[in-house]
Amino acid sequence: MTDTAFSQLALRPALLTALKALGYARMTPVQADSLPPLLAGDDLIVQARTGSGKTAAFGLGLLQALDVTRNDVQALVLCPTRELADQVTKALRGLARALPNVKMLTLCGGVPIGPQLASLAHGAHIVVGTPGRIDDHLRKGSLTLGAVRQLVLDEADRMLDMGFRDTLERIVAELPEKRQTLLFSATFPDDVETLSATIQRQPRRVTVDAPAAQASIEQWAFTVEKSAKPDAVIALLHHYQPESALLFCNTKRDCDALAAHLTARGFSALALHGDLEQRERDQVLVRFANHSVNLLVATDVAARGLDVASLDMVISVDPTPDVEVHLHRIGRTGRAGESGLALSLFTPGEMHRRERIEAYQGSPIDDGPDTALDANASANDAKRYAPMVTLDIDGGRKHKLRPGDVVGALTRDGALTQAQIGKIDVFDTATYVAVHNKAAKRALGQIQEGRIKGRRFRARLLR
């Protein structure tokens, strides 16, 4: 498609209105290539990295086909993690803002199933969830998928990596044979190709990102001994001074150890991995995305679904044995046309992994400057302290709280200005608000001593 304006598509006026309100005027490459066949009803198999605009692509397709007069589940979106499912639901709600009476539900594990059962009793048009919890509801009979007309598998490669193959097959068996199936994946190993062959009918293939390093991302490699990696990370943070950085380790234990090492050296850092309770995971992700924490140390699976608009730097503390995952890692920075920096630490025994990555992406990773590992860098050079603090309010969507209600409570009587309030995330039973450090105590007092929508809520600062 030569003209990439959304207005060139045969979309509902309400969707065009929503796109305009969101500031979306022209399609990204994945949207321009996939939306015409998607809207025509074709099955698609799409290779696109995180941040390419794929959620809006399939979201527009689902909402275009939706019949709100029918109180049935008409579209099912499967995601590997709750974080990604929450991010997808949020994006879909934004696109549906001008469509009346659209009912969406997020069904994921890690939270009590009771409230989900109550929500399902009222019906839904679109369900977004993780395979395990969707399977649970199917077994209980609380979810029926006989009216589904569209199925989306988002980040299918990760779902298969996480062992969901059998679960996916059980879910697909509950769907009508006549449906549109959309499969999105950052990488396409053989098991994804096999899955496509079993659940799709003559899919159109869309490949947006070739397996090559992005020109907007500057890559450097550093050779260090295993025991020297934690201090090498600190030296790199001193040298490059990122406002925010995502650090990858291959194991949960190494994530915890590195986050503890950074915290002990005065950095603002948290670990993210599969051993965290769901509320802890929510808080870690929220604090990193709203700039209450500068550094996030994560495993690859845990980092899926991160909703971070701007990320200065990615550090592969442990190089991944999967060359495709390396490109997914570095693609976290340099998004939306911005420049990014990707640093990788290799021990002498890990050089074969560097060679495989270079061969796969078709370009070398140059050695980083020796000065970047200068152990004598001043401790005052690094940007250690996060500019924001997160306020945790004990109330959310179940209490009818909206971001505007929270802003009103914080700015009442001139306690805070709107400029001192950052990102607001509203969950079912909790609301997280980023406020500037210097205004944190005043913000806490406003909530603890005042009222929101006529009632009191408990609150605390996450530090």
Residue pairs with C-beta under 8 A, 6 or more apart in sequence:
1 8
1 27
1 32
1 33
1 36
4 26
4 27
4 31
4 32
5 25
5 26
5 27
6 16
6 19
6 24
6 25
6 26
6 27
7 16
9 35
9 36
9 39
9 60
10 39
11 19
11 39
11 60
11 64
12 63
12 64
12 99
14 98
14 99
15 60
15 63
15 64
15 95
15 98
15 99
17 98
18 94
18 95
18 96
18 97
18 98
18 99
19 25
19 95
21 97
21 98
22 94
22 95
24 56
27 35
27 53
28 52
28 53
28 56
29 52
29 208
30 46
30 48
30 52
30 53
30 54
30 57
30 206
30 208
31 53
31 54
31 56
31 57
31 60
33 206
33 208
34 44
34 46
34 54
34 57
34 58
34 206
35 57
35 60
35 61
37 44
37 204
37 206
38 44
38 57
38 58
38 60
38 61
38 180
38 182
39 60
39 61
39 64
41 180
42 180
42 202
42 203
42 204
43 180
43 181
43 182
43 183
43 200
43 201
43 202
43 203
43 204
44 182
44 183
44 203
44 204
44 205
44 206
45 183
45 185
45 188
45 196
45 200
45 203
45 204
45 205
45 206
46 54
46 57
46 182
46 183
46 184
46 185
46 205
46 206
46 207
46 208
47 185
47 186
47 187
47 188
47 205
47 206
47 207
47 208
47 209
48 54
48 184
48 186
48 206
48 208
48 209
49 186
49 208
49 209
49 327
49 328
49 331
50 186
50 304
50 306
50 328
50 331
50 332
50 335
51 331
51 332
51 335
51 336
52 208
52 209
54 154
54 184
55 87
55 88
55 91
55 92
55 154
56 91
56 95
58 77
58 152
58 154
58 182
58 184
59 88
59 91
59 92
59 95
60 95
61 150
61 180
61 182
62 75
62 77
62 92
62 126
62 150
62 152
63 92
63 95
63 96
63 99
63 102
65 74
65 75
65 149
65 150
65 180
66 74
66 75
66 99
66 102
66 125
66 126
67 74
68 99
68 100
68 101
68 102
68 125
70 125
70 147
71 123
71 125
72 123
72 125
72 146
72 147
73 124
73 125
73 126
73 127
73 143
73 144
73 145
73 147
73 148
74 125
74 126
74 147
74 148
74 149
74 150
75 125
75 126
75 127
75 148
75 149
75 150
75 151
75 152
76 126
76 127
76 128
76 129
76 134
76 145
76 148
76 150
76 151
76 152
76 171
76 175
77 85
77 88
77 92
77 126
77 127
77 128
77 129
77 152
77 154
78 129
78 130
78 131
78 134
78 151
78 152
78 153
78 154
78 159
78 168
78 171
79 85
79 88
79 128
79 129
79 130
79 154
79 155
79 159
79 305
80 130
80 131
80 154
80 155
80 158
80 159
80 161
80 162
80 164
80 301
80 304
80 305
81 130
81 158
81 301
81 302
81 304
81 305
82 106
82 108
82 109
82 110
82 111
82 130
82 278
82 281
82 305
83 281
83 285
83 304
83 305
83 306
83 307
84 154
84 155
84 304
84 305
85 106
85 108
85 128
85 129
85 130
85 305
86 106
86 108
86 305
87 305
87 307
88 128
88 154
89 104
89 106
89 128
90 307
92 104
92 126
92 128
93 104
96 102
96 104
102 125
102 126
103 122
103 123
103 124
103 125
103 126
104 124
104 125
104 126
104 127
104 128
105 116
105 119
105 120
105 124
105 126
105 127
105 128
105 129
106 127
106 128
106 129
107 116
107 120
107 127
107 128
107 129
107 130
107 133
107 134
107 137
107 143
108 129
108 130
108 133
109 130
109 132
109 133
109 136
109 278
110 277
110 278
110 281
111 278
111 428
113 133
113 136
113 137
115 398
115 428
116 133
116 137
116 142
117 140
117 142
120 137
120 142
120 143
127 134
127 143
131 159
131 164
131 167
131 168
131 171
132 164
132 167
134 143
134 171
135 167
135 170
135 171
137 143
138 145
138 170
138 171
138 174
144 174
145 171
145 174
145 175
145 176
146 174
146 176
147 176
148 175
148 176
148 179
149 176
149 179
149 180
150 179
150 180
150 181
150 182
151 172
151 175
151 179
151 180
151 181
151 182
151 199
152 181
152 182
152 183
152 184
153 159
153 168
153 181
153 182
153 183
153 184
153 185
153 195
154 184
155 184
155 185
155 186
155 304
155 305
156 183
156 184
156 185
156 192
156 195
157 185
157 186
157 187
157 188
157 189
157 192
157 324
158 301
158 304
159 168
160 168
160 189
160 191
160 192
160 195
161 301
162 301
165 191
165 195
168 195
168 199
169 198
172 199
181 199
181 200
181 201
181 203
183 192
183 195
183 196
183 199
183 200
183 203
185 192
186 209
186 324
186 327
186 328
186 331
187 324
187 325
187 327
187 328
189 324
196 203
209 327
209 331
211 324
211 327
211 360
211 361
211 362
212 361
212 362
212 363
213 219
213 327
213 330
213 361
213 362
213 363
214 330
214 331
214 334
214 340
216 334
216 337
216 338
216 339
216 340
217 330
217 331
217 333
217 334
217 339
217 340
217 341
217 342
218 339
218 340
218 341
218 342
219 330
219 342
219 343
219 344
219 365
219 366
220 341
220 342
220 343
220 344
220 365
220 366
220 367
220 368
220 369
220 372
221 343
221 344
221 345
221 346
221 354
221 365
221 366
221 367
221 368
222 232
222 236
222 343
222 344
222 345
222 346
222 367
222 368
222 372
222 373
223 345
223 346
223 347
223 348
223 351
223 367
224 232
224 345
224 346
224 347
224 373
225 347
225 348
226 347
229 317
229 318
229 345
229 347
230 257
230 258
230 261
230 262
231 375
232 345
232 373
233 247
233 258
233 262
233 315
233 317
233 345
234 261
234 262
234 265
234 267
234 382
235 372
235 373
235 374
235 375
235 377
236 315
236 343
236 372
236 373
237 245
237 267
237 295
237 382
238 374
238 377
238 378
238 379
238 381
238 382
239 371
239 372
239 373
239 374
239 377
239 381
240 312
240 313
240 341
240 343
240 372
241 381
241 382
241 383
242 294
242 312
242 313
242 341
242 383
243 291
243 294
243 312
243 383
244 288
244 291
244 294
244 295
244 296
244 308
244 310
244 311
244 312
244 313
245 294
245 295
245 296
245 311
245 312
245 313
245 314
245 315
246 295
246 296
246 298
246 303
246 306
246 308
246 311
246 313
246 314
246 315
246 332
246 333
247 258
247 295
247 296
247 297
247 298
247 314
247 315
247 317
248 297
248 298
248 299
248 300
248 303
248 314
248 315
248 316
248 317
248 318
248 320
248 329
249 255
249 258
249 297
249 298
249 299
249 317
249 318
250 299
250 300
250 318
250 320
250 321
251 299
251 318
252 271
252 273
252 274
252 275
252 299
254 317
254 318
255 271
255 272
255 273
255 297
255 298
255 299
256 271
256 273
258 269
258 271
258 297
258 317
259 269
259 270
259 271
259 295
259 297
262 269
262 295
262 297
263 269
265 379
266 379
266 384
267 294
267 295
267 382
267 384
268 292
268 293
268 294
268 295
268 384
268 385
268 386
269 293
269 294
269 295
269 296
269 297
270 284
270 287
270 288
270 293
270 295
270 296
270 297
271 284
271 296
271 297
271 298
272 281
272 284
272 285
272 288
272 296
272 297
272 298
272 299
272 302
272 303
273 298
273 299
273 302
274 299
274 301
274 302
276 284
279 430
281 302
282 427
282 430
282 432
283 390
283 392
283 432
283 462
284 293
284 296
285 306
285 307
286 292
286 390
286 423
286 425
286 432
287 293
287 390
287 432
287 462
288 296
288 306
288 308
289 306
289 307
289 308
289 423
289 425
290 388
290 390
290 422
290 423
290 425
290 432
290 434
291 386
291 387
291 388
291 422
291 423
291 434
292 386
292 388
292 389
292 390
292 434
292 462
293 386
294 383
294 384
294 385
294 386
296 303
297 317
300 320
300 325
300 328
300 329
303 332
306 332
308 332
309 335
309 336
310 335
310 338
311 332
311 333
311 335
311 340
312 333
312 340
312 341
313 333
313 340
313 341
313 342
313 343
314 329
314 330
314 332
314 333
314 340
314 341
314 342
314 343
315 342
315 343
315 344
315 345
316 326
316 329
316 330
316 342
316 343
316 344
316 345
317 345
318 345
319 326
319 344
319 345
319 346
319 350
319 353
319 354
319 357
320 326
320 329
320 353
321 353
323 356
323 357
323 359
323 360
323 361
324 360
326 344
326 357
326 360
326 361
327 360
327 361
329 342
330 340
330 342
332 340
333 340
333 341
333 342
334 340
334 342
343 368
344 354
344 357
344 365
346 353
346 354
354 365
357 365
358 364
358 365
385 437
386 437
387 436
387 437
388 422
388 434
388 435
388 436
388 437
389 434
389 435
389 436
389 437
389 440
389 461
389 462
389 463
390 432
390 433
390 434
390 435
390 461
390 462
391 432
391 433
391 434
391 435
391 440
391 443
391 444
391 447
391 459
391 460
391 461
391 462
392 430
392 431
392 432
392 459
392 460
392 461
392 462
393 401
393 406
393 430
393 431
393 432
393 433
393 447
393 452
393 457
393 458
393 459
394 429
394 430
394 457
394 458
394 459
395 401
395 429
395 430
395 431
395 452
395 457
396 426
396 427
396 428
396 429
396 430
396 431
397 426
397 427
397 428
397 429
398 428
398 429
399 429
399 453
399 455
399 457
400 453
401 426
401 431
401 452
401 453
402 426
403 424
403 426
405 452
405 453
406 424
406 431
406 433
406 452
407 418
407 421
407 424
408 452
409 446
409 447
409 450
409 451
409 452
410 416
410 421
410 433
410 435
410 443
410 446
410 447
411 417
411 418
411 421
412 446
412 450
415 442
415 443
415 445
415 446
416 435
416 439
416 442
416 443
416 446
420 435
420 436
420 438
420 439
420 443
421 433
421 434
421 435
421 443
422 433
422 434
422 435
422 436
423 433
423 434
424 431
424 432
424 433
424 434
425 431
425 432
432 462
433 443
435 443
440 461
444 459
444 460
444 461
447 457
447 459
448 458
448 459
450 456
